[in-house]
Structures are given as C-alpha cells and as structure tokens.
Amino acid sequence: MTLRGGVIIIGSLLWDTKKNRQKWRENDLYYKNGFQAYLPIRYGRCSTTRRNTYTMVFSNKCYSRRYGLGTGWILPIRAETNSFNDLKVEAKKMGKVEGFNDGLSNNWGSVALLLNPNNEIDNSISAEWAKLMSSKISNHSLLIEKLKSEKSPIESNGFLAIRWQEEVTQKKKIEKLDFLIATVTSPTLIKGRYPTAYRIADAMKKAKYYDYFLRNMRHGIITFQDEKILRRIPKIGLKE
C-alpha cells in the first residue's frame, strides 16, 4: 500500500515565518506544488496569541447559499505513506507546528483526517485512525454541542466532516491524493452563534492588529466575510 497525501491549510501555517513552520513547509511539503481549494471556512475563533482577534475555523454552515465557501490551500506531502504509522507521523508533524501538546490534539483543536472517497484505501487505515483519535476528542469542544443547527466539521473519531471533491478548483491534482490532513479548531461562540463580520473587524480595530487577516488575504485565503470586514476597518493596503 502506497498512498499520497496532502495538508489543508486555512491560516497562518501557510505564511508564518516561525522557524518550525518554515522548516515544516520546506522539508515536508511540496510548497510550490500547492493549489487553492474551495473550503467551508470563516473567522470564528478568538485567539489570545493574535491579540484577541479572530482566526479561521471550519464551518459546515458555509455550504449554504446564505454564507458561501472560501478558499484555502492544499499542499502535497513529500513522503509516500506506506503504513498507518507513516500517516500518523505526518499528522503529528502538522499538529506539532500548530501547537498541540501531543502532536495530535489539544483542548482547543485537533488534527483531522479526510480520505478520498473515490480511491480504494485499505479499511485498516480508517480503523486505526478512529482507534487512535476517539479517546482524544470524543468529548471535545470541537464537536460544537452548543451549535445544534450545524454539523461539526470533525467527527468524534477524528475524521474531517467536510466534502472532498466538490470544493477543489483543480480536480486533476486532488484526484491523485488519497488523503488530506487538516487542523480543526474550536470556534468562540457568542450565545451559540458565530461572531459577525463587524465584531471580527471591531476586534482588530480595538487591538490595532490586522496582520492575520491581511496576510490571509494576500496569500489567497478568503472567506465570505472579507468584504464586510474590509468596509469596517481602516483603509490598509493588501500589498506587501
């Protein structure tokens, strides 16, 4: 069994200049072979490391016409995956640069796995992943229990609960991949709801911190909220 995988990136893992993240992108991923993908993403997590501004989360509400898909990136993994242990190694690499204590999960996030439903993949991969992750996130806040109107973007066994092929822009590239790894983080809900675009913009204005949002836009990480956010914040150029 030889599988080819990739990682989904929807935020600072793509552009952050911290040495561990740069090293991961350069040594473990085909950064230059990355491609954009349509993804169900929005700003929704209040991050203390980003001066209490909002960072990106997955949200299945984005599949509805009221909201809309955004764009993120898929970067192929350099190494071939010949066993479940190889897969676990790649997942831990991503989790560690994200900041998860054990490399796979934390109280605010988790690595998640999405298998290509169109490719034949040994069932043992699914079984081993579920066995590994179920105990880590079965009672996790990522399951968004307070947001009953939306399906959580991660299942209790650690699988990423979003669509596969419909959301990508370059199907020929995505069809060659057997699996994708992503990091899913818990949203910061306000009375059971996501923050509005205006609240997101006001948080940046209060902190005088626009870096995360602007760098995402410069690198093609886009959400349905961006236009409203831009109207609310000072006129700041998007060019480097």
C-alpha angles and dihedrals in degrees: 000000000000118000132184118215143182141193128240112223122191103165147004096346085080099054110012112125096211108131096238091053094045091049091050093050094046100041105032106029137054092237095175091050093056120122136195122256137190106248138173098248138141140159107272116130121088104220123200090198088059094051093266093302122133126269132193128288136174114251127180089204086078090075089070122091090238090069118014141207124287130205129255135157138268116204119189118235113241098218124073116238111231100163143015089260089059089053092049090051092055092046091052092049090058093042093051095053087048089055104250111156097227094030094253111057147001137183090275104036150006144203111253133196128221118190123205104250091202096059128072107248125176109261089225089073091061092043094050093046092050091048092050098046106033094080091047101054109014089110097028125138086233088082087074095220091173092057099067095166093066136062111237114250089229129051124223090255094055102261120138107245101210132102122277117207104014095069101052127095099206108046096176090063097042094048089063091059120085098193144009129211122206139168115237120199131194117256122232103238126201110210089335095311136103118252114268122244089253093053089049091051093045091053089057092047092050092050093038085226121129100149100106094048096044095046090051091054093046089054096047099259101140137171136189087252098061099090093053091044092052091052090055102047130067117280099271120169119243094213121100 
